[in-house]
Amino acid sequence: MSVLLDRILDQENINLALKRVKANKGSGGIDNITIEEIDDYMLANWGSIKKQIQERTYKPQPVRRVEIPKPNGGVRNLGIPTIIDRVIEQAITQILSPICEPHFSDYSYGFRPNRSCEQAIIRLLDLFNDGFIWVVDIDLEKFFDNVPQDRLMSLVHNMINDGDTESLIRKYLQAGVMVNGQIEKSNLGTPQGGNLSPLLSNIMLNELDKELESRNLNFVRYADDCIIVVKSHASANRVIHSITDWIERKLGLKVNMTKTRITTPNKLKYLGFGFWKDSRDSKYKARPHEDSILKFKRTLKKLCERKWSVDLSSRISKLNEVIRGWINYFALGFMKRILEKEIDPHLRTMLRIIIWKQWKVPSKREWGLKKLGIDKDLARQTAYMGNKYMWIVTRTCIFRAISKEKLTKKGLVSCLDYYLQRHALKVS
């Protein structure tokens, strides 16, 4: 057995992989073994599985096909491996990543240690503000589904040169996919959803990075989202044709020419961000793209549906989780106005409607308003106004009774206040 495979199967590395897979949670694969059951499964089976891997007889199970709707139509195919296979893939990744990292470009930011979307956006803004304002937006058609496996394995060999490990990786590529109870072969692509796929995608697309660097082109890549920026439309036109041709010839990937385009910063959506030029200092800046804002609003609205039958504290807890996650991701961007004028007020309005509906009858509504400090006569008058919910919670004393301060005391995170804290840290 090779030294590299020995390091992958080392108990300390396996334990770390198991810990990370359990922390990520997620559903099980086709064997129906859950996260909660994986410790017992490993205890009973890991010895024989390890021996099979060492002898090259281990066969990963097919991944479970899951279709995720895309915002603009169509679906994205995810392949969910069994939890034991996720542990093994994670163990491989933990050992191979440090080996591969020195080969990767400084301008590749996706699925790499100590790198983030935020760094990619900062790099892109620096390029825009240096005058590189013509954008070649490359769209690789179903990248994870179309990766040529032989070409990928050749690149893996060039980096690690270890037959035992390469054999195991190829088995994961060819494990197959379970679709509607039938196993389909997977002789093309790498399943999006497996723990190994992000590393393999970077190995594949590192060839593109090296080509762009050899041409002295400025670019930013996050996984398969690649942006090239130049200073003139003529240059952009040359680049889009020559790079598209190179990708299809040398990497064997398909470029989606209906989505690949030449554009400018103010018309670009990248990693959920939009861009604009601030007239006050003539600098390009980032903000959440309007599509990202719309999706955020829809998520908040869904969490405020009355048919979701949970108590107010649980609802607020879930809202806070979504709010913090979204704002942490976009904290670098500018969005004070949209939060202050639209999102925060509407969220509080939706919560006031929920509370008003939960009180149901006039007597309970009168009691609730009095408890919140409204005098008896006004509370009684408001309580009997009926069920014109939007009008009542925006035009009556409910706005004052269930104030921002009261909701904050109940635990609700203010989108605006949280953003101002996070944004200040990002730009300081």
C-alpha positions as CSV (number, residue, x, y, z in Angstrom):
1,M,0.0,0.0,0.0
2,S,1.3,3.5,-0.8
3,V,2.4,5.9,1.8
4,L,-0.3,8.4,0.6
5,L,-3.1,6.0,0.9
6,D,-1.8,5.0,4.3
7,R,-2.0,8.7,5.4
8,I,-5.6,8.8,4.1
9,L,-6.6,5.8,6.0
10,D,-4.8,6.8,9.2
11,Q,-7.2,6.6,12.1
12,E,-6.6,10.2,13.1
13,N,-7.4,11.5,9.6
14,I,-10.5,9.3,9.4
15,N,-11.7,10.5,12.8
16,L,-11.3,14.1,11.7
17,A,-13.2,13.4,8.4
18,L,-16.0,11.7,10.4
19,K,-16.3,14.7,12.7
20,R,-16.5,17.1,9.7
21,V,-19.1,15.1,7.9
22,K,-21.2,14.9,11.1
23,A,-20.9,18.6,11.6
24,N,-22.2,19.3,8.0
25,K,-25.2,17.0,8.8
26,G,-27.2,16.4,5.6
27,S,-29.3,13.5,4.5
28,G,-28.1,10.0,3.9
29,G,-27.5,8.1,0.6
30,I,-29.1,5.1,-1.0
31,D,-28.2,2.8,2.0
32,N,-30.5,4.9,4.3
33,I,-27.9,5.1,7.0
34,T,-28.3,8.4,8.8
35,I,-25.8,10.8,10.5
36,E,-27.1,9.6,13.8
37,E,-26.3,6.0,12.9
38,I,-22.9,6.5,11.3
39,D,-20.8,6.0,14.5
40,D,-22.3,2.5,15.1
41,Y,-21.9,1.7,11.4
42,M,-18.3,2.7,11.4
43,L,-17.6,0.7,14.6
44,A,-19.1,-2.4,13.0
45,N,-17.8,-2.1,9.5
46,W,-14.7,0.2,9.2
47,G,-12.2,-2.6,9.6
48,S,-13.5,-4.5,6.6
49,I,-14.0,-1.4,4.6
50,K,-10.4,-0.3,5.2
51,K,-9.1,-3.7,4.2
52,Q,-11.1,-3.5,0.9
53,I,-9.7,-0.1,0.1
54,Q,-6.1,-1.3,0.8
55,E,-6.7,-4.3,-1.5
56,R,-8.4,-2.1,-4.2
57,T,-11.6,-4.2,-3.9
58,Y,-13.8,-1.5,-2.3
59,K,-16.7,-0.3,-4.4
60,P,-18.3,3.0,-3.5
61,Q,-22.1,2.9,-3.6
62,P,-23.9,4.9,-6.3
63,V,-24.9,8.4,-5.3
64,R,-28.5,9.4,-4.8
65,R,-29.8,11.9,-7.5
66,V,-31.4,15.1,-6.1
67,E,-32.6,17.8,-8.4
68,I,-32.4,21.4,-7.1
69,P,-34.5,24.0,-8.9
70,K,-32.5,26.9,-10.3
71,P,-33.7,30.5,-9.8
72,N,-34.0,31.1,-13.6
73,G,-35.5,27.7,-14.5
74,G,-34.1,24.3,-15.0
75,V,-32.6,22.1,-12.3
76,R,-29.1,21.4,-10.9
77,N,-28.3,17.8,-10.4
78,L,-26.8,16.9,-7.1
79,G,-25.3,13.5,-6.2
80,I,-25.6,12.6,-2.5
81,P,-23.1,9.8,-1.6
82,T,-23.7,7.5,1.4
83,I,-22.4,8.9,4.6
84,I,-19.6,6.3,4.8
85,D,-18.5,7.4,1.3
86,R,-18.7,11.0,2.3
87,V,-16.3,10.2,5.2
88,I,-13.8,8.5,2.9
89,E,-14.0,11.3,0.3
90,Q,-13.4,13.8,3.1
91,A,-10.4,11.8,4.3
92,I,-9.0,11.9,0.8
93,T,-9.6,15.6,0.5
94,Q,-7.9,16.4,3.8
95,I,-4.7,14.7,2.6
96,L,-4.7,15.8,-1.0
97,S,-5.6,19.5,-0.5
98,P,-2.2,20.5,1.1
99,I,-0.5,18.7,-1.8
100,C,-2.5,20.4,-4.5
101,E,-2.6,23.9,-2.9
102,P,0.8,25.1,-4.0
103,H,-0.1,24.4,-7.6
104,F,-3.3,26.5,-7.5
105,S,-3.6,30.1,-8.7
106,D,-3.7,33.1,-6.3
107,Y,-6.8,34.2,-8.2
108,S,-8.9,31.0,-7.6
109,Y,-11.0,31.4,-4.5
110,G,-13.6,28.6,-4.4
111,F,-13.4,25.6,-2.0
112,R,-9.9,26.4,-0.8
113,P,-8.6,26.9,2.8
114,N,-8.6,30.5,4.0
115,R,-10.3,31.7,0.8
116,S,-13.8,33.1,0.3
117,C,-16.3,34.7,-2.0
118,E,-15.6,37.9,-0.2
119,Q,-11.9,37.8,-1.3
120,A,-13.0,37.2,-4.9
121,I,-15.3,40.2,-4.8
122,I,-12.6,42.4,-3.4
123,R,-10.2,41.3,-6.1
124,L,-12.8,42.0,-8.8
125,L,-13.5,45.5,-7.4
126,D,-9.8,46.3,-7.4
127,L,-9.6,45.3,-11.0
128,F,-12.6,47.4,-11.9
129,N,-11.2,50.4,-10.2
130,D,-7.9,49.9,-12.0
131,G,-9.7,50.4,-15.3
132,F,-10.5,46.8,-16.3
133,I,-14.1,47.4,-16.9
134,W,-14.9,45.1,-19.9
135,V,-16.0,41.8,-18.5
136,V,-15.8,38.4,-20.2
137,D,-18.3,36.2,-18.2
138,I,-17.5,32.6,-19.0
139,D,-20.3,30.1,-18.4
140,L,-19.3,26.4,-18.4
141,E,-22.3,24.3,-19.4
142,K,-23.2,21.8,-16.6
143,F,-19.5,21.7,-15.6
144,F,-19.8,19.0,-12.9
145,D,-21.8,16.8,-15.3
146,N,-19.5,17.2,-18.2
147,V,-15.9,16.8,-16.8
148,P,-14.0,14.3,-19.0
149,Q,-12.9,11.7,-16.4
150,D,-9.8,10.5,-18.3
151,R,-8.5,14.0,-18.7
152,L,-9.2,14.8,-15.0
153,M,-7.5,11.7,-13.8
154,S,-4.4,12.6,-15.9
155,L,-4.3,15.9,-14.1
156,V,-4.7,14.2,-10.8
157,H,-1.8,11.9,-11.6
158,N,0.4,14.8,-12.5
159,M,-0.2,16.3,-9.0
160,I,-0.1,13.2,-6.8
161,N,1.4,10.3,-8.8
162,D,0.0,7.6,-6.6
163,G,-1.6,4.6,-8.2
164,D,-3.6,3.4,-5.1
165,T,-5.1,6.8,-4.4
166,E,-5.8,7.4,-8.1
167,S,-7.6,4.1,-8.3
168,L,-9.8,5.0,-5.4
169,I,-10.7,8.4,-6.8
170,R,-11.6,6.9,-10.2
171,K,-13.9,4.4,-8.4
172,Y,-15.8,7.4,-6.9
173,L,-16.1,9.0,-10.3
174,Q,-17.5,5.9,-11.7
175,A,-19.7,4.8,-8.8
176,G,-22.9,5.5,-10.7
177,V,-26.1,7.4,-10.0
178,M,-29.4,6.0,-8.6
179,V,-32.3,7.6,-10.5
180,N,-35.8,6.4,-9.8
181,G,-34.6,3.2,-8.4
182,Q,-32.3,2.4,-11.4
183,I,-28.5,2.7,-11.4
184,E,-27.1,4.7,-14.2
185,K,-23.4,4.6,-15.2
186,S,-21.3,7.8,-14.6
187,N,-18.5,7.7,-17.2
188,L,-18.6,11.5,-17.5
189,G,-18.5,14.2,-14.8
190,T,-17.9,14.3,-11.1
191,P,-21.0,14.3,-8.8
192,Q,-21.8,17.8,-7.5
193,G,-22.5,17.1,-3.8
194,G,-19.6,14.8,-3.0
195,N,-16.9,15.9,-0.6
196,L,-14.2,15.2,-3.2
197,S,-15.8,17.1,-6.1
198,P,-14.7,20.6,-5.1
199,L,-11.1,19.6,-5.0
200,L,-11.3,17.7,-8.3
201,S,-13.0,20.8,-10.0
202,N,-10.1,23.0,-8.9
203,I,-7.6,20.5,-10.3
204,M,-9.4,20.5,-13.6
205,L,-9.9,24.3,-13.8
206,N,-6.3,25.0,-12.6
207,E,-5.4,24.4,-16.2
208,L,-7.6,27.3,-17.2
209,D,-6.0,29.5,-14.5
210,K,-2.5,28.7,-15.8
211,E,-3.5,29.5,-19.4
212,L,-5.0,32.8,-18.4
213,E,-1.9,33.6,-16.4
214,S,0.4,32.7,-19.3
215,R,-1.6,35.2,-21.4
216,N,-1.2,37.9,-18.7
217,L,-5.0,38.2,-18.3
218,N,-6.6,39.4,-15.2
219,F,-9.3,37.1,-13.9
220,V,-11.2,35.9,-10.8
221,R,-12.4,32.3,-10.5
222,Y,-14.7,30.8,-7.9
223,A,-15.2,27.1,-8.7
224,D,-16.6,27.1,-12.2
225,D,-17.6,30.8,-12.1
226,C,-14.8,32.5,-14.1
227,I,-14.6,36.3,-14.9
228,I,-11.9,37.8,-17.1
229,V,-11.5,41.6,-17.2
230,V,-9.8,43.7,-19.8
231,K,-9.6,47.4,-20.7
232,S,-11.3,47.5,-24.1
233,H,-14.3,46.0,-25.9
234,A,-11.9,44.9,-28.7
235,S,-9.8,43.0,-26.2
236,A,-12.8,41.4,-24.6
237,N,-14.0,40.3,-28.1
238,R,-10.6,38.6,-28.8
239,V,-10.5,36.9,-25.4
240,I,-14.0,35.5,-25.5
241,H,-13.4,33.7,-28.8
242,S,-9.9,32.5,-28.1
243,I,-10.5,31.3,-24.5
244,T,-13.8,29.6,-25.5
245,D,-12.0,27.7,-28.2
246,W,-9.1,26.8,-25.8
247,I,-11.5,25.5,-23.1
248,E,-13.3,23.2,-25.5
249,R,-10.2,21.9,-27.3
250,K,-7.8,21.5,-24.3
251,L,-10.1,20.7,-21.4
252,G,-12.9,19.0,-23.3
253,L,-15.5,21.1,-21.5
254,K,-18.6,22.7,-23.1
255,V,-19.0,26.5,-23.0
256,N,-22.6,27.7,-22.9
257,M,-22.5,30.4,-25.6
258,T,-26.0,31.6,-24.8
259,K,-24.8,32.7,-21.3
260,T,-21.2,33.4,-22.0
261,R,-21.0,37.2,-22.8
262,I,-19.2,40.5,-22.8
263,T,-20.6,42.9,-20.3
264,T,-19.7,45.8,-17.9
265,P,-19.6,45.9,-14.1
266,N,-23.0,47.5,-13.7
267,K,-24.7,44.7,-15.7
268,L,-22.8,41.9,-14.0
269,K,-24.1,39.4,-11.4
270,Y,-21.2,37.5,-9.8
271,L,-21.5,35.3,-6.7
272,G,-24.8,36.9,-5.9
273,F,-23.3,40.5,-6.0
274,G,-24.1,43.4,-8.3
275,F,-21.8,46.4,-8.9
276,W,-22.2,50.1,-9.4
277,K,-20.0,53.2,-9.7
278,D,-20.4,55.6,-6.8
279,S,-20.6,59.1,-8.1
280,R,-19.2,60.6,-4.9
281,D,-15.8,59.0,-5.3
282,S,-16.0,57.5,-8.8
283,K,-15.2,54.0,-7.4
284,Y,-16.9,50.8,-8.2
285,K,-18.6,49.2,-5.2
286,A,-20.5,46.0,-4.5
287,R,-24.0,45.3,-3.2
288,P,-26.4,42.3,-3.2
289,H,-27.8,41.8,-6.6
290,E,-31.5,42.5,-7.0
291,D,-32.1,38.8,-7.6
292,S,-30.3,38.0,-4.3
293,I,-32.5,40.6,-2.5
294,L,-35.6,39.2,-4.0
295,K,-34.7,35.7,-2.9
296,F,-34.0,36.9,0.7
297,K,-37.3,38.6,0.8
298,R,-39.1,35.4,-0.3
299,T,-37.3,33.4,2.3
300,L,-38.3,35.8,5.1
301,K,-41.9,35.8,3.8
302,K,-42.0,32.0,3.8
303,L,-40.8,31.9,7.4
304,C,-43.6,34.3,8.3
305,E,-46.4,32.2,6.8
306,R,-49.0,31.4,9.4
307,K,-49.4,27.8,8.1
308,W,-46.0,27.1,9.6
309,S,-47.4,26.3,13.0
310,V,-44.6,27.2,15.5
311,D,-44.4,29.5,18.5
312,L,-43.1,33.0,18.1
313,S,-39.8,32.3,19.8
314,S,-39.0,29.4,17.4
315,R,-40.0,31.5,14.4
316,I,-37.8,34.4,15.5
317,S,-34.9,32.0,16.1
318,K,-35.1,30.7,12.5
319,L,-35.5,34.2,11.1
320,N,-32.4,35.3,13.0
321,E,-30.4,32.3,11.6
322,V,-31.4,33.3,8.0
323,I,-30.8,37.0,8.6
324,R,-27.3,36.5,10.1
325,G,-26.3,34.1,7.4
326,W,-27.4,36.3,4.5
327,I,-25.9,39.5,6.0
328,N,-22.7,37.8,6.9
329,Y,-22.3,36.7,3.3
330,F,-23.1,40.2,1.8
331,A,-21.6,42.3,4.6
332,L,-19.0,43.7,2.3
333,G,-21.7,45.2,0.1
334,F,-23.7,48.4,0.4
335,M,-27.3,47.8,1.3
336,K,-28.3,50.2,4.1
337,R,-31.2,51.8,2.3
338,I,-32.9,48.6,1.2
339,L,-32.7,47.2,4.7
340,E,-33.8,50.4,6.4
341,K,-36.7,51.3,4.0
342,E,-38.0,47.9,2.8
343,I,-36.8,44.7,4.4
344,D,-36.7,45.6,8.1
345,P,-40.1,47.4,8.2
346,H,-41.8,44.7,6.2
347,L,-40.4,41.9,8.3
348,R,-41.7,43.6,11.5
349,T,-45.1,44.1,9.8
350,M,-45.3,40.4,8.9
351,L,-44.6,39.5,12.5
352,R,-47.2,42.0,13.8
353,I,-49.8,40.3,11.5
354,I,-48.8,36.9,12.9
355,I,-49.2,38.1,16.5
356,W,-52.5,39.8,15.7
357,K,-53.8,36.6,14.0
358,Q,-52.7,34.4,16.9
359,W,-54.7,36.5,19.3
360,K,-57.7,35.6,17.2
361,V,-60.7,37.0,19.2
362,P,-61.3,40.6,20.3
363,S,-61.0,39.8,24.0
364,K,-57.6,38.3,23.6
365,R,-56.5,41.2,21.3
366,E,-57.7,43.8,23.9
367,W,-55.8,41.9,26.6
368,G,-52.6,41.7,24.5
369,L,-52.7,45.4,23.7
370,K,-53.2,46.5,27.3
371,K,-50.3,44.2,28.3
372,L,-48.1,46.0,25.8
373,G,-49.0,49.4,27.3
374,I,-52.0,50.6,25.3
375,D,-54.7,52.3,27.4
376,K,-57.9,50.4,28.0
377,D,-60.2,52.5,25.6
378,L,-57.8,52.5,22.7
379,A,-57.1,48.8,23.2
380,R,-60.8,47.9,23.2
381,Q,-61.5,50.1,20.1
382,T,-58.6,48.5,18.1
383,A,-59.5,45.0,19.2
384,Y,-62.9,45.2,17.5
385,M,-61.6,46.6,14.2
386,G,-61.8,43.2,12.5
387,N,-59.4,41.3,10.3
388,K,-58.1,43.9,7.8
389,Y,-54.6,42.8,8.9
390,M,-52.3,44.9,6.9
391,W,-54.3,48.1,7.6
392,I,-54.6,47.4,11.3
393,V,-50.9,46.6,12.0
394,T,-49.7,49.6,10.0
395,R,-52.3,52.3,10.8
396,T,-53.3,51.7,14.4
397,C,-51.7,51.5,17.8
398,I,-50.4,48.0,17.0
399,F,-47.4,49.7,15.3
400,R,-46.6,51.3,18.6
401,A,-47.6,48.4,20.9
402,I,-45.5,45.8,19.0
403,S,-42.6,48.2,18.3
404,K,-39.1,47.5,17.0
405,E,-37.9,47.7,20.6
406,K,-40.5,45.1,21.8
407,L,-39.6,42.7,19.0
408,T,-35.9,43.2,19.7
409,K,-36.6,42.4,23.3
410,K,-38.3,39.2,22.1
411,G,-35.1,38.3,20.4
412,L,-35.5,39.5,16.7
413,V,-32.3,40.6,15.1
414,S,-32.7,43.9,13.2
415,C,-31.4,43.4,9.6
416,L,-30.2,47.0,9.5
417,D,-28.5,47.0,12.9
418,Y,-26.8,43.7,12.3
419,Y,-25.6,44.8,8.9
420,L,-24.2,48.1,10.2
421,Q,-22.1,46.2,12.7
422,R,-20.8,43.6,10.2
423,H,-20.2,46.1,7.4
424,A,-18.2,48.4,9.7
425,L,-15.9,45.4,10.5
426,K,-15.5,44.6,6.8
427,V,-14.5,48.1,5.6
428,S,-12.5,49.1,8.6
